[in-house]
Amino acid sequence: MNEAYLSDVGPSAIVTGYLVVYNVLSTVAWGYVLYCLSCELLESNFKWGLAYVRCGQLVTWVQTAALLEILHAALGLVKSSPVTTAIQVCSRLLILWGVLYSFDTSLTRSHWAFSSMVIAWSFAELVRYPYYAANLFDSQPSWLLWCRYNFFFVLYPIGATSEWILLVRSLGTVYYYSLALYYLYAVIAAVYPIGNSFCFLPLWNGSDHNCVGLYVMYTHMMSQRRKYMRSVSSKSKTG
């Protein structure tokens, strides 16, 4: 999902129009996901066990639609690596289809980590897609840039931890289903915090340096934020 829309790429009007529509619709979709989850949690007095029933299918299909972003990268509509984009998209789909959908168990579906994961994803996408849409018009609103360079302090650890918790909690169920699949999921769970991108780096950095460790990625985002804050400070002084 690392779609770095650069002004020098110069896509045709049709491609630009399509990408604007895609990003706007994606923003609306994730906004609706967040709305549905918020309503469920408020109406149930934060009973986490009902969140998947209300929002599970919705968020699964909304995230599955992001497979289009792999196609965008493969066709050159955006300046992104198809491989790294696929890794980022599929890491989420692993949790949604490979864990939550495939195994009907309260160990994962009723756990609070599902809600925290969806909340983190939703806020991340509600910044990412508008940012990309604005970039297509060579526009970067200051409030959107601020969100882009500050939200990761909270969203990154919440999203990453929630995904990993759900994956680990599924292992007991997966064991009784298939021993081979259990070992596969166990290996993925072991390396997940080390090698997975957790789909958040593209929100704050336009490069493809995403298949690295959690610590390296987090410190890299901190570095990007410091550069942004210094540029804002210098502009305010000169202004």
WOFENSUL-V47714 format. One record per pair of residues at least 12 apart in sequence whose ideal C-beta (glycine too) atoms are under 8 Angstrom apart, sorted by sequence separation. I is the first residue (numbers start at 1). J is the second residue. If there is no record, write none. Layout:
<<I | J> <I | J>>
This chain:
<<70 | 82> <73 | 85> <72 | 85> <131 | 144> <197 | 210> <5 | 19> <37 | 51> <40 | 54> <100 | 114> <130 | 144> <131 | 145> <171 | 185> <197 | 211> <39 | 54> <40 | 55> <70 | 85> <170 | 185> <171 | 186> <205 | 220> <69 | 85> <70 | 86> <195 | 211> <198 | 214> <201 | 217> <205 | 221> <37 | 54> <127 | 144> <131 | 148> <195 | 212> <200 | 217> <204 | 221> <36 | 54> <37 | 55> <167 | 185> <171 | 189> <195 | 213> <196 | 214> <36 | 55> <70 | 89> <194 | 213> <198 | 217> <201 | 220> <205 | 224> <69 | 89> <127 | 147> <128 | 148> <194 | 214> <197 | 217> <201 | 221> <204 | 224> <127 | 148> <167 | 188> <168 | 189> <193 | 214> <204 | 225> <33 | 55> <36 | 58> <37 | 59> <67 | 89> <95 | 117> <167 | 189> <66 | 89> <127 | 151> <33 | 58> <164 | 189> <167 | 192> <32 | 58> <33 | 59> <63 | 89> <66 | 92> <67 | 93> <124 | 151> <123 | 151> <164 | 192> <33 | 62> <63 | 92> <64 | 93> <92 | 121> <163 | 192> <164 | 193> <63 | 93> <124 | 155> <30 | 62> <64 | 96> <123 | 155> <29 | 62> <63 | 96> <64 | 97> <160 | 193> <163 | 196> <120 | 154> <120 | 155> <124 | 159> <163 | 198> <26 | 62> <29 | 65> <60 | 96> <160 | 196> <59 | 96> <60 | 97> <120 | 158> <121 | 159> <160 | 198> <26 | 65> <119 | 158> <120 | 159> <159 | 198> <26 | 66> <60 | 100> <159 | 199> <160 | 200> <60 | 101> <117 | 158> <159 | 200> <116 | 158> <117 | 159> <120 | 162> <156 | 198> <116 | 159> <56 | 100> <156 | 200> <56 | 101> <116 | 161> <117 | 162> <155 | 200> <22 | 68> <116 | 162> <117 | 163> <52 | 100> <113 | 161> <114 | 162> <152 | 200> <155 | 203> <113 | 162> <117 | 166> <22 | 72> <113 | 163> <152 | 203> <113 | 165> <114 | 166> <151 | 203> <152 | 204> <19 | 72> <56 | 109> <113 | 166> <111 | 165> <160 | 214> <111 | 166> <148 | 203> <149 | 204> <53 | 109> <113 | 169> <148 | 204> <49 | 106> <52 | 109> <19 | 77> <52 | 110> <56 | 114> <63 | 121> <108 | 166> <111 | 169> <18 | 77> <19 | 78> <59 | 118> <49 | 109> <49 | 110> <108 | 169> <15 | 77> <48 | 110> <52 | 114> <59 | 121> <107 | 169> <108 | 170> <156 | 218> <48 | 111> <51 | 114> <55 | 118> <107 | 170> <48 | 112> <51 | 115> <1 | 66> <105 | 170> <107 | 172> <108 | 173> <156 | 221> <3 | 69> <11 | 77> <48 | 114> <100 | 166> <107 | 173> <152 | 218> <48 | 115> <51 | 118> <99 | 166> <103 | 170> <1 | 69> <95 | 163> <99 | 167> <105 | 173> <3 | 72> <9 | 78> <152 | 221> <3 | 73> <9 | 79> <103 | 173> <2 | 73> <92 | 163> <95 | 166> <99 | 170> <103 | 174> <91 | 163> <95 | 167> <131 | 203> <5 | 78> <6 | 79> <94 | 167> <152 | 225> <4 | 78> <5 | 79> <41 | 115> <103 | 177> <128 | 202> <3 | 78> <4 | 79> <124 | 199> <128 | 203> <149 | 224> <150 | 225> <4 | 80> <124 | 200> <127 | 203> <149 | 225> <3 | 80> <2 | 80> <37 | 115> <121 | 199> <2 | 81> <124 | 203> <149 | 228> <149 | 229> <37 | 118> <2 | 84> <3 | 85> <37 | 119> <2 | 85> <145 | 228> <1 | 85> <34 | 118> <33 | 118> <34 | 119> <37 | 122> <2 | 88> <1 | 88> <98 | 185> <1 | 89> <34 | 122> <33 | 122> <34 | 123> <30 | 121> <31 | 122> <30 | 122> <34 | 126> <94 | 188> <30 | 125> <31 | 126> <30 | 126> <27 | 125> <26 | 125> <27 | 126> <30 | 129> <27 | 129> <26 | 129> <27 | 130> <24 | 129> <91 | 196> <23 | 129> <27 | 133> <91 | 197> <23 | 130> <91 | 198> <92 | 199> <91 | 199> <23 | 132> <24 | 133> <87 | 196> <88 | 197> <23 | 133> <87 | 197> <89 | 199> <88 | 199> <19 | 132> <20 | 133> <23 | 136> <84 | 197> <19 | 133> <88 | 202> <20 | 136> <19 | 136> <16 | 136> <80 | 202> <88 | 210> <87 | 210> <84 | 208> <87 | 211> <84 | 210> <1 | 128> <5 | 132> <81 | 208> <84 | 211> <7 | 135> <80 | 208> <3 | 132> <6 | 135> <5 | 135> <5 | 136> <7 | 138> <1 | 199> <4 | 202> <2 | 201> <3 | 202> <2 | 202> <6 | 206> <1 | 202> <4 | 206> <4 | 207> <2 | 206> <2 | 207> <2 | 208> <2 | 210>>
